[in-house]
Amino acid sequence: MKIYTKTGDDGTTSLFDGTRVPKTHPRVVAYGAVDELNAHLGAAIAAGVAAPIAGHLTQIQRDLFAVGARLADPRHKIAARVEKASFGEAEVTRLEGWIDGLEATLPPLRHFILAGGSPGGAALHVARTVCRRAEALALGIGDGEVEPVVLVYLNRLSDLLFVMARAANAAAGVPEQIW
């Protein structure tokens, strides 16, 4: 199988149900931002974030493939056909547990902090901002067009990435810069 199909040469792509849409379609732009977020998580792992954060990020990367598939499925029928893309409240609850666990290891946040720090922490801050954009773009698809759990997951994920950035910087011994 070749990587190129030439079917997108006219500026269109297929959604999960086979519908052809412009590559500028809100669904395509939203799942493109989720793909970008996934790549930034890979960069954070490559930057050397410590375990268990690296393991959590790998699981999140898997989740994001499911999120992207859900965004590419306008009829919300993917779960029955593709087990890997099943997605629900359990994934949100898992993120909340990771947030709670990491926050318990960090000093309380009393000021805004500047993004940056260690290579891993800085990469996680970038990922957080891309996550917020992906969430906004998913919302832009339209009212009722995206499963609510996908939006909740992206919202909670941006919170987790912020806490992970703080934890990565703490583990690297890099102090937070107060704004």
Buried (B, 14 or more C-beta within 10 A) or exposed (E): EEEEEEEEEEEBBBBBEEBEBEEEBBBBBBBBBBBBBBEBBBBBBEBEBBEEBBEBBEBBBEBBBBBBBBBBBBEEEBBEEEEEBBBEEEBBEBBEEBBEEBBEEEEEEEEEBEBBBBBBBBBBBBBBBBBBBBBEBBBEBEEEBBBEBBBBBBBBBBBBBBBBBBBBBBBBEBEBEEE
